[in-house]
Amino acid sequence: MSFVTDADKLTAWLAEHVGGKERRPEQVRVELLARCRTESIEPPTPGRCDRIVGAALRVAEETLTARISARLTVESTERIVALVAGADQEDDGVPGEAGVGEGEDGPPVLGKIKGAPGNLSLETMLAEIDKLLAVRAVGLPPDLFADVAPKVVAGWRARAAVRSPPGRPVGRLTGTGGRAAVPSRVSAAPAGVPSSAAR
């Protein structure tokens, strides 16, 4: 059997059985070498190991994000985009609706949600309540992250926390491809993450 065929098999196996639960490349590499022993496959060189592990992790994440994005309604997706973009939303005046009170030139709501609360005061407490209402208004299903390993959700949240929402073109968050980019932005706001995923 050729190396290319072996590599494809190993990548597919890792993506299906390992990448959805384990995101650390070094640990996925351990599983890769163990699988090689089980299948009596000659272990790849270190460079090829890295490529197989990287490919498997990409496939696993694409599979997970597609599955999660498919659970979102069109309305929820649009509200998530509004959180990121800070664009005006045509709403019915419900408090906490994503985008309420944000003009086209105003800061994105998600940027405010990710901001530090500041010193404890009545004003900051009310601001934190507004953040919570804005996240809840997105209307995420309670089982959105139910079958995703907590460490994977934690990784998405950590990655989203260091990214700046204003620099992200809104067009990349909409449409078929954009929906797959939604989970890490959903998990960026702790108040909006279901308790089952936050543990």
C-alpha positions as MATLAB code, in Angstrom:
seq = 'MSFVTDADKLTAWLAEHVGGKERRPEQVRVELLARCRTESIEPPTPGRCDRIVGAALRVAEETLTARISARLTVESTERIVALVAGADQEDDGVPGEAGVGEGEDGPPVLGKIKGAPGNLSLETMLAEIDKLLAVRAVGLPPDLFADVAPKVVAGWRARAAVRSPPGRPVGRLTGTGGRAAVPSRVSAAPAGVPSSAAR';
ca = [
       0.000    0.000    0.000;
       1.360    3.439   -0.934;
       2.256    6.090    1.601;
      -0.386    8.417    0.133;
      -3.105    5.813    0.748;
      -1.817    5.156    4.266;
      -1.689    8.873    4.984;
      -5.268    9.341    3.787;
      -6.447    6.461    5.958;
      -4.604    7.741    9.001;
      -5.872   11.287    8.475;
      -9.473   10.103    8.168;
      -9.174    7.889   11.255;
      -7.631   10.636   13.365;
     -10.243   13.163   12.243;
     -13.099   10.816   13.125;
     -11.844    9.250   16.342;
      -9.369   11.700   17.859;
      -9.589   15.233   16.459;
     -13.106   15.834   17.731;
     -12.007   15.331   21.337;
      -8.312   16.171   21.388;
      -6.937   19.377   19.872;
      -3.347   19.207   21.120;
      -1.111   18.236   18.181;
       1.373   16.369   20.386;
      -1.368   14.131   21.763;
      -2.844   13.524   18.315;
       0.642   12.536   17.175;
       0.784    9.926   19.968;
      -2.509    8.485   18.721;
      -1.195    8.518   15.162;
       1.871    6.453   16.043;
      -0.251    4.062   18.107;
      -2.561    3.579   15.131;
       0.408    2.852   12.900;
       1.450    0.061   15.260;
      -2.067   -1.356   15.387;
      -2.393   -1.350   11.598;
       1.204   -2.493   11.010;
       1.915    0.668    9.045;
       5.445    2.013    8.893;
       5.486    5.221   10.955;
       5.764    8.379    8.844;
       8.746   10.693    9.127;
       8.421   13.542   11.660;
       7.575   16.032    8.912;
       4.889   13.790    7.445;
       3.529   13.143   10.940;
       3.075   16.877   11.390;
       1.245   17.172    8.070;
      -1.070   14.239    8.834;
      -1.852   15.591   12.301;
      -2.488   19.079   10.930;
      -4.775   17.775    8.203;
      -6.709   15.595   10.658;
      -7.254   18.486   13.056;
      -8.503   20.707   10.229;
     -10.939   18.069    8.996;
     -12.185   17.392   12.527;
     -12.782   21.077   13.225;
     -14.550   21.596    9.896;
     -16.797   18.638   10.679;
     -17.595   19.934   14.167;
     -18.271   23.504   13.077;
     -20.486   22.349   10.206;
     -22.496   20.173   12.612;
     -22.894   23.007   15.116;
     -23.707   25.619   12.489;
     -26.440   23.372   11.078;
     -28.217   23.598   14.446;
     -28.485   27.380   14.234;
     -31.578   28.998   12.796;
     -31.239   31.699   10.163;
     -32.422   34.220   12.744;
     -29.762   33.186   15.254;
     -27.059   33.382   12.598;
     -28.146   36.886   11.632;
     -28.079   37.974   15.279;
     -24.576   36.575   15.716;
     -23.466   38.559   12.670;
     -25.057   41.649   14.208;
     -23.101   41.084   17.425;
     -19.860   40.947   15.479;
     -20.574   43.767   13.061;
     -22.422   46.180   15.346;
     -24.818   46.872   12.485;
     -28.318   48.245   13.026;
     -31.008   45.616   13.466;
     -34.631   46.158   12.552;
     -36.092   45.034   15.851;
     -39.347   45.473   17.721;
     -37.796   47.320   20.626;
     -37.234   44.279   22.851;
     -34.545   45.050   25.488;
     -31.336   43.137   24.923;
     -31.993   42.501   21.222;
     -28.672   42.068   19.419;
     -27.673   45.318   17.738;
     -30.078   47.559   19.722;
     -28.650   50.994   20.354;
     -25.715   50.476   18.024;
     -25.456   52.766   15.036;
     -23.485   51.954   11.921;
     -20.541   53.870   13.358;
     -20.937   52.439   16.869;
     -18.670   49.786   18.367;
     -19.655   46.156   17.768;
     -21.741   44.682   20.574;
     -19.409   41.676   20.765;
     -16.513   44.018   21.437;
     -18.419   45.411   24.416;
     -19.328   41.925   25.645;
     -15.667   40.895   25.595;
     -14.587   44.073   27.359;
     -13.518   44.082   30.992;
     -16.346   45.060   33.363;
     -14.282   47.604   35.271;
     -14.660   48.578   38.906;
     -17.817   47.422   40.655;
     -20.558   50.038   40.562;
     -24.227   50.353   39.666;
     -23.248   51.529   36.187;
     -20.959   48.570   35.494;
     -23.532   46.141   36.918;
     -26.187   47.488   34.563;
     -23.703   47.290   31.678;
     -23.023   43.623   32.479;
     -26.772   42.932   32.566;
     -27.071   44.522   29.119;
     -24.310   42.216   27.870;
     -26.144   39.185   29.201;
     -29.409   40.271   27.588;
     -27.661   40.875   24.262;
     -26.171   37.378   24.262;
     -29.409   35.705   25.336;
     -31.285   37.563   22.600;
     -29.299   35.607   20.006;
     -31.496   32.612   20.839;
     -28.964   29.775   20.864;
     -30.362   26.250   21.213;
     -29.580   24.796   24.664;
     -27.914   21.706   23.184;
     -25.720   23.613   20.731;
     -22.448   22.288   22.181;
     -23.899   19.196   23.888;
     -21.782   16.656   22.014;
     -18.605   18.739   21.775;
     -15.779   17.966   24.192;
     -15.421   20.726   26.838;
     -11.718   21.150   26.015;
     -12.631   21.839   22.365;
     -15.150   24.515   23.368;
     -12.566   25.973   25.748;
     -10.078   26.130   22.886;
     -12.565   27.958   20.670;
     -13.304   30.446   23.440;
      -9.613   31.090   24.045;
      -9.000   31.600   20.327;
     -11.967   33.940   19.949;
     -10.895   35.944   22.996;
      -7.688   37.109   21.324;
      -9.271   38.028   18.000;
     -10.634   41.463   17.230;
     -14.208   41.287   15.876;
     -14.150   44.718   14.095;
     -11.496   43.473   11.688;
     -13.598   40.571   10.473;
     -15.568   41.209    7.252;
     -19.244   40.486    7.845;
     -19.532   38.718    4.494;
     -17.278   35.939    5.755;
     -19.755   35.174    8.535;
     -22.774   34.790    6.285;
     -23.754   32.216    3.698;
     -22.909   28.520    3.648;
     -19.206   28.912    4.295;
     -19.665   31.630    6.893;
     -21.970   29.569    9.089;
     -19.078   27.209    9.723;
     -17.162   30.150   11.222;
     -19.869   30.893   13.761;
     -19.107   28.495   16.678;
     -15.915   30.164   17.857;
     -17.711   33.520   17.887;
     -20.670   32.062   19.738;
     -18.359   30.615   22.369;
     -16.535   33.929   22.774;
     -19.203   35.262   25.123;
     -19.234   33.232   28.344;
     -22.759   34.260   29.267;
     -24.100   32.789   26.058;
     -22.500   29.394   26.299;
     -24.782   26.640   27.590;
     -23.720   25.382   31.021;
     -23.069   21.914   29.632;
     -20.357   23.340   27.364;
     -18.845   25.703   29.872;
     -17.893   22.969   32.302;
];
